[in-house]
Amino acid sequence: MYDPIYLISQTEGEHVLGTILIFVVPVLIFGVIMVLKSSSILAFYFNRIKYGTDITRGKYKSLDKILSKYNPYYRKLSIRGKARFLNRLLVFVEDKHYLGHEGLRITYEIKAVIASAAIQLTYGLDDFSFPMYDFFHVYPNTFQLWSSEHKMRGGTAKSEKMYLSWAHITEGFDIEHDNLNLGLHEMSHAFAQEVIEFGTHTNKVAAHFREWQEASLVEYSWIKKGGKSILRSYAAATDHEFFPACVEHFFESPEEMQRELPLLFNKLSLLLNQNPLNTKNNYRWLGNDSLQLTD
């Protein structure tokens, strides 16, 4: 026979245990969720596991600090989006040559900020390498090349070389909404050269670029004739300057461009496979003809 006292004690014990579990289990679950949501844990997962980036914790913190300081586009990315950005940036930096002039000492900060313009421009595309441009000549401020009669802030050769004023690179990122960003401007020149002259991008990207060119003719001609536009007049200085000027406006004043020049905005979104207004989803372009990225 069972001892009734024992049965009562056992029942009370089970009741107490059940009560404890009711309170403890939710706390444990909440704790696990908080750990998984921890930025450092997520950063480790996306950088080292998802994208396989060979980066130490110290280097990650240093790069994240640099890019968060200079690049507003990077700041608005999710932890996963930043990991993808960093993965590409590290490849770009290692693949290029940076040369300082007029006493400017090239630091990793300079390399990273310049590279961030290239990664921002091509963030929606599979190819971010700019294979035809290997040398970045960086000056402290405005400079004059032997082939130029005037002081310059930047310049992009037809291949291999790009010339940049570090003071104006940083100014372009610091002032977010003036639609002047030297890094994006010169990288856009390089991108256009590679698509048009060298065919380094896919046929689909090339086709989208031609679509953008056709869509841009009306606004370009309008500004060329002195018409008023949200784009700066320099956009119509030559047909080569129109694309970079539109890219600057696309990233720095996307709301205005979408409202005032919706066709150009949509064609740029299609070409670059990103929408700078979609900050909640890492600038993903949700158009019908969006490109499917491999990563």
N, C-alpha and C positions, 0 to 999 in steps of 0.2 A: 504493500500500500504506500501511497505518496503522502508525505508530511504536508498538511494543509498550510502550515506556516511557510514551508519552503516554496510552495506553489505561489503564495501571495508575494513573497520576496522576489521570486523570479519574474512575476508579472510586473511588479513595480520597477524592477531593474530594466526590463524591456521598454517600459514606458519612458523611463528617464533617458535611456539610450536613444529612443526615437525622437524625444524632444531635443536632445543635443544635436542629433543629425539634421533636424529641421533647420537649425540655426547655423551649424557648421558648414554643411554642404554648399549653401549659397555663397557663404564667405569664401570658401575654397574656389568655387567656380569664378567668382568675381576676381579673386587674386590671379587666377590663371589668365583670365581675359586681360587684366591690366599688364601682366608680364608680356603677353603676346602683342599688346598694343604699344609696348615700350618702344620709343623711337630707336634706341640703340640696338635692340633685338631685331627690329624690322630692318634697320639699316644694314646690319650684319647679314641677314638672310638675303636681301635683295642684291647687295653688292657682291658678297662672296659666293652665294649659292645660286641665286637666280641668274645673275649675269656673269658669274665666274671672274669677277674683277680681282686682279692681284693687287690689293691695296691694304695697307696696315691701318689699324685704328687711328694712329697718329696722323698718317697722311690723309685719311678720310676727313678727320676733323679739321685739318689745315685747309684742304681744298674746299670743303663745305663752307668754312668761314670766309675764304677769299671770294667765292662765287656768290655767297649770300650778301656780301658787302657790295659787290659791284653790279651783279646782273639781276635785275628785277624779274626777268623771265624765269630764271632758275629758282628764285625765292618762292615763287608761286607753285612750283611742282610739288607733288606728293613725295613721300619717302621713296616709293618705287620709281617715280618719274625722275627724281634726282639721281638714283642709282644708275638708271639707264643713261642719263646725261653724263655722269662721271665716267662710266665705262667707255663711252665714245670719246670723251675729252682726253682721257689718258692715252688712248691709241693715237689720237691726232697729235698730241704734244710730242710723243715719242717719235713720230714719223716725220716731223718737220724740223727745220733748222731756223733758229732765231739769231739775228745778228744785230748787236747794239751799235749805234753810231753817235758821234759827238759826245763821247764820254758816258753814254747811257750803259749801265751794267744790266745785262739781261738776268732777271730773277725768275723763279718759278711762278711767281704771281703774275708777271708780265705775260709769260707763256700761256698760263691758264686763262687769263681774261681775254686775250686775243683769240685763243682757241674757242672760247665760249660763244663768240659771235658766229663762228662756223657751225658749231653744234646746234645753236639756236635756230639758225636758218634752215638746216637740214634735219631737224629733229623728227619730222614726220616721214622722212625718206630712209630707205635702207642704206644708200650710199652717202656717207658723210665725210669721205676721205680727201676730197679735193686733190686728186692724184697729180694734176698738172701744176700744182703750186707747192713748192718745197721750201722756198726761202722767204722769210719774213724779215725785212729790214726795218728796224724800229729806231726812231729818233726821239729825243726828249720833248721836242715841240715842233713847230712848223720847220720845214726844211726846203732846200732847193737842190734839185738834181741837175747834173750837167746838161741834160736834154731839155730842161725847163727854164723859161724866162722868169717865172714867178715862184714865190714861196708856196708850198703845198702842205696840206694836212694829211693827204694820203694819195696813193696811186697804185693801180694794178696793171701790170704788164700783160701782154697777151698770153703769156705762160710763165711758169716757174717763180716769178718774183712779185712780192707785194711790199709796198712802202707805207709806213704808218707813223703818225705822231702819237706817242704814248699819252701826252697831255690831252689830246682830243679823243683818243680811245676811251679814257676814263670819263671825260666830260660827256661823251655820248651816252654812256650808261647812267651817269649820275643824274642827268636831267632827263627824266623819263618821257615827257610828253611834248617835246619840242620838235619831234620828227626829224631829228638830226642825230644819227648814230654812225660814226665813222666805221666802226667794226662791221656792222651789218651792211653798210653801203659798199665797202670794198669787197667783202665776201660775196655780195650779190653780183658785182662785176665778174668776179672769178667764176661764180656758179653759172652765169649766163654764157661766159666764154666756153666753159666745159660742155654745156648742153649744146650750144650752137656749133662751135668750131671743132670740138674734139669728140663729141658723142660718148662721153664717159658715163652718162646716165642711161637708164632704160629707154626703150622706144616709147613707153607710156609717158614717162616724164617729159621726153622731147615733144611728144604730141600735145601734152598739156601746156608746155611753154609756148608752142605755136598758137594754141587757142588764146592764151593770155595776150600774146602780141597782137593778134587780130582784135581782141576786145579793147585794147589800149589805144588804138589808132584815133578814135574820136576825141578822147580827152587830151591826148598828146597834141593833136592838131589844134584843138581849142586853146590850150595854154600857149602854144607856139604863136598863135595869132593875137595873144594878149588877153585872152579870156580869163575871167576870175575863176579860181579853183581852190579847193582845200589843199591841193598839192603845191609845194613851193615852185616858184618860176624856174628854178634851176632844173626841175624835172624835164623841162623841154629844151635845155641847153643843146643837147644832141639826143638822138634816139637811143644812144647807149646809156644815158643818164636816167632815162625814165623808169626803167625797172628798179634800179637801186633806190631811187626816191620813193617809189611806191612801196617797196619793202619796208623802208623806214617808217612810213606812215601806217602801214599794215600792222606792225608790231607796237608802235608807240601810241597810236590813236585809232585802235581798231573799231571802237563804237562809231566814231565820226566817219570813218571810211566806209563801214558797212551801211551807214545811213545815207551818205552823200554819193558814194560811188559803189553801189551794191554789186554791179557786174564785175568791176575790177577786184573788189574784195573777194567775191566768190571764186573768181578764176585764180586768184593767188592762193586761196585756201585749197583749191583743187590741185594746183601745181605743187605746193609745198606740203600738201597732205596734213594740214593742221589749221586750227582755228584759234587765234590768240584770245578770243572771247571766252573760250571754254576752259576756264581756269580750274573748274571742279573736276575735270577729267583729263588733266595733263595735256590740254590744248588739242585734244583729239578732234579730227575733222569727221563729221558725221554725214557727209554728203553721199549721194547715191553711188558716186564713182571713186570713193576713197580707196587708197592703196592699202593692201594688207601687209603689215610689217612682219618680218621674220622673227623679231623679238618682241 
